[in-house]
Amino acid sequence: MTTIYGVPEQSTQRLGEQIARLRTSKGLSRARMVKRLPDDCKITEPWLKRLEEGKVVKVSRDDLEALSDALRCTPRERNRLFLYADRSPFSEPSLGKELLMYSIGQLYCGASEILESLAHSNGAENLNDDEFEEIVLTALEAVLAERRAKAANASLGKAIKGDQRGQHEPHADTRRLAQQTCLERGVSRK
């Protein structure tokens, strides 16, 4: 654990809030959580309190791993902690991980609106892992279909134009297609 003086970053504040939420939802006191940490871990109860209150400046990857283990996080909870800490969930670089991170970045840029819409309409907090992954897969398929359509139109020399009346919402067709696909796959909770 490295002590760095300065102003806590917003990501560290979000991480602290999430750790406090997880710890309390799992019925753990700070003292009990600290006892779950490995003997060589330097996290103390006062440090954990400062983290949860948004007063810690930086959290090392090793500390984040130790906290995740002490909380006995599910894979989704662990990934959320790493997301809140602005960290990759992957520890060692590899070509496969690089491709996956690139794909995640492309998916986010192209489908963030679709993902948000599908997640909210399906109650993301209540979805199991398979349903969650189906939503991501559906959004990715919608982005790929949209790219293929644009490429096909571009190769024909046609520009994709919105509704002439200006009432056509960007990505509305793609979002409707993605929602329909979720319904067909039985992901929808509504």
FITORMI-992508 format. One record per residue (C-alpha): x, y, z; residue number from 1. Coordinates in steps of 0.001 Angstrom, whole numbers, plus 500000, padded with zeros to 6 digits. Layout:
// residues N
(r (X; Y; Z); NUM)
...
***
This chain:
// residues 190
(r (500000; 500000; 500000); 1)
(r (501521; 503269; 498863); 2)
(r (500787; 506501; 500703); 3)
(r (500419; 509359; 498267); 4)
(r (499519; 512835; 499406); 5)
(r (497179; 514914; 497310); 6)
(r (493561; 515189; 496303); 7)
(r (491636; 511934; 495833); 8)
(r (490563; 511254; 492264); 9)
(r (486888; 510854; 491496); 10)
(r (487489; 507209; 490552); 11)
(r (488945; 506474; 493992); 12)
(r (485964; 508150; 495635); 13)
(r (483556; 506028; 493549); 14)
(r (485574; 502932; 494436); 15)
(r (485392; 503733; 498149); 16)
(r (481629; 504181; 497972); 17)
(r (481239; 500883; 496110); 18)
(r (483444; 499012; 498604); 19)
(r (481390; 500421; 501493); 20)
(r (478172; 499388; 499728); 21)
(r (479439; 495852; 499088); 22)
(r (480884; 495474; 502581); 23)
(r (477655; 496517; 504300); 24)
(r (475450; 494487; 501937); 25)
(r (477511; 491413; 502849); 26)
(r (477146; 492165; 506561); 27)
(r (480833; 492808; 507175); 28)
(r (482263; 495287; 509637); 29)
(r (485493; 496987; 508619); 30)
(r (487345; 495007; 511301); 31)
(r (485991; 491700; 510010); 32)
(r (486842; 492614; 506430); 33)
(r (490416; 493574; 507372); 34)
(r (490783; 490183; 509126); 35)
(r (489946; 488497; 505810); 36)
(r (492933; 490168; 504131); 37)
(r (496186; 488230; 503654); 38)
(r (498778; 488587; 506416); 39)
(r (501188; 490454; 504125); 40)
(r (498529; 493033; 503156); 41)
(r (499110; 496434; 504728); 42)
(r (495485; 497630; 504617); 43)
(r (494309; 498677; 508066); 44)
(r (490868; 499442; 509419); 45)
(r (491563; 503224; 509557); 46)
(r (492828; 503144; 505930); 47)
(r (489701; 501259; 504829); 48)
(r (487535; 503856; 506588); 49)
(r (489397; 506650; 504779); 50)
(r (488933; 504838; 501444); 51)
(r (485196; 504436; 502012); 52)
(r (484934; 508123; 502923); 53)
(r (486724; 509157; 499716); 54)
(r (489857; 510380; 501472); 55)
(r (492403; 507964; 499953); 56)
(r (494302; 509270; 496936); 57)
(r (495383; 506060; 495185); 58)
(r (494683; 502355; 495521); 59)
(r (497266; 499942; 494160); 60)
(r (496277; 497006; 492000); 61)
(r (497434; 494596; 494740); 62)
(r (495245; 496386; 497297); 63)
(r (492291; 496306; 494911); 64)
(r (492775; 492550; 494382); 65)
(r (493034; 491998; 498143); 66)
(r (489880; 494037; 498821); 67)
(r (488008; 492136; 496110); 68)
(r (489083; 488817; 497638); 69)
(r (488208; 489941; 501177); 70)
(r (484733; 490917; 499978); 71)
(r (484466; 487542; 498188); 72)
(r (483249; 489411; 495129); 73)
(r (481402; 487739; 492311); 74)
(r (482999; 488256; 488886); 75)
(r (480535; 491089; 488173); 76)
(r (481252; 492764; 491509); 77)
(r (485012; 492432; 490951); 78)
(r (484765; 493941; 487469); 79)
(r (482652; 496786; 488842); 80)
(r (485342; 497549; 491461); 81)
(r (488005; 497647; 488759); 82)
(r (485770; 499827; 486578); 83)
(r (485150; 502261; 489436); 84)
(r (488899; 502367; 490094); 85)
(r (489577; 503099; 486393); 86)
(r (491581; 499884; 486105); 87)
(r (491564; 497028; 483641); 88)
(r (490370; 493773; 485206); 89)
(r (493248; 492037; 483400); 90)
(r (496510; 491853; 485294); 91)
(r (498934; 490553; 482668); 92)
(r (498936; 491888; 479091); 93)
(r (498402; 489465; 476214); 94)
(r (497224; 489676; 472622); 95)
(r (493859; 488151; 473530); 96)
(r (493323; 490663; 476324); 97)
(r (494390; 493502; 474035); 98)
(r (491863; 492394; 471397); 99)
(r (489164; 492113; 474029); 100)
(r (489910; 495592; 475428); 101)
(r (489884; 497029; 471897); 102)
(r (486527; 495360; 471257); 103)
(r (485139; 496703; 474519); 104)
(r (486244; 500204; 473550); 105)
(r (484644; 499884; 470124); 106)
(r (481466; 498470; 471617); 107)
(r (481281; 501331; 474087); 108)
(r (481812; 503961; 471375); 109)
(r (479299; 502412; 469010); 110)
(r (476711; 500968; 471323); 111)
(r (476725; 502834; 474627); 112)
(r (473244; 504246; 473953); 113)
(r (471935; 500824; 472950); 114)
(r (473522; 499132; 475971); 115)
(r (472106; 501750; 478351); 116)
(r (468661; 501421; 476804); 117)
(r (468661; 497619; 476908); 118)
(r (470094; 497485; 480414); 119)
(r (467516; 499931; 481806); 120)
(r (464569; 498363; 479998); 121)
(r (465543; 494902; 481257); 122)
(r (466410; 495852; 484856); 123)
(r (470181; 495241; 484661); 124)
(r (470595; 494796; 488420); 125)
(r (468251; 491798; 488309); 126)
(r (469751; 490075; 485277); 127)
(r (471754; 486896; 485665); 128)
(r (475129; 486542; 483938); 129)
(r (473690; 484841; 480847); 130)
(r (471058; 487554; 480365); 131)
(r (473653; 490264; 480935); 132)
(r (475927; 488734; 478296); 133)
(r (472997; 488369; 475864); 134)
(r (472378; 492130; 476103); 135)
(r (476047; 492842; 475360); 136)
(r (476019; 490359; 472472); 137)
(r (472825; 491899; 471089); 138)
(r (474306; 495403; 471236); 139)
(r (477496; 494195; 469549); 140)
(r (475491; 492510; 466788); 141)
(r (473481; 495714; 466297); 142)
(r (476685; 497780; 465998); 143)
(r (478150; 495315; 463503); 144)
(r (474935; 495314; 461472); 145)
(r (474924; 499120; 461432); 146)
(r (478574; 499213; 460307); 147)
(r (477927; 496672; 457566); 148)
(r (474919; 498654; 456335); 149)
(r (476965; 501870; 456270); 150)
(r (479790; 500137; 454416); 151)
(r (477353; 498686; 451880); 152)
(r (475735; 502066; 451310); 153)
(r (479101; 503787; 451049); 154)
(r (480263; 501272; 448458); 155)
(r (477174; 502082; 446411); 156)
(r (477920; 505786; 446718); 157)
(r (474863; 506471; 448835); 158)
(r (474964; 508468; 452034); 159)
(r (472876; 507329; 454948); 160)
(r (470367; 510085; 455595); 161)
(r (468051; 510600; 458521); 162)
(r (464375; 511306; 458239); 163)
(r (463806; 514432; 456107); 164)
(r (461483; 515823; 458747); 165)
(r (464332; 515758; 461281); 166)
(r (462347; 513521; 463615); 167)
(r (464484; 510414; 463175); 168)
(r (466413; 509682; 466370); 169)
(r (470027; 508538; 465826); 170)
(r (470413; 504800; 466437); 171)
(r (466623; 504429; 466928); 172)
(r (466356; 501666; 464329); 173)
(r (469385; 499889; 465736); 174)
(r (468021; 500219; 469286); 175)
(r (464631; 498819; 468214); 176)
(r (466373; 495916; 466466); 177)
(r (468455; 495203; 469574); 178)
(r (465401; 495320; 471858); 179)
(r (463534; 492973; 469515); 180)
(r (466480; 490577; 469526); 181)
(r (466505; 490600; 473336); 182)
(r (462798; 489802; 473369); 183)
(r (463349; 486923; 470933); 184)
(r (466139; 485565; 473120); 185)
(r (463941; 485808; 476209); 186)
(r (466124; 488355; 477999); 187)
(r (463414; 490939; 478652); 188)
(r (461966; 491128; 482148); 189)
(r (458982; 493265; 481089); 190)
***
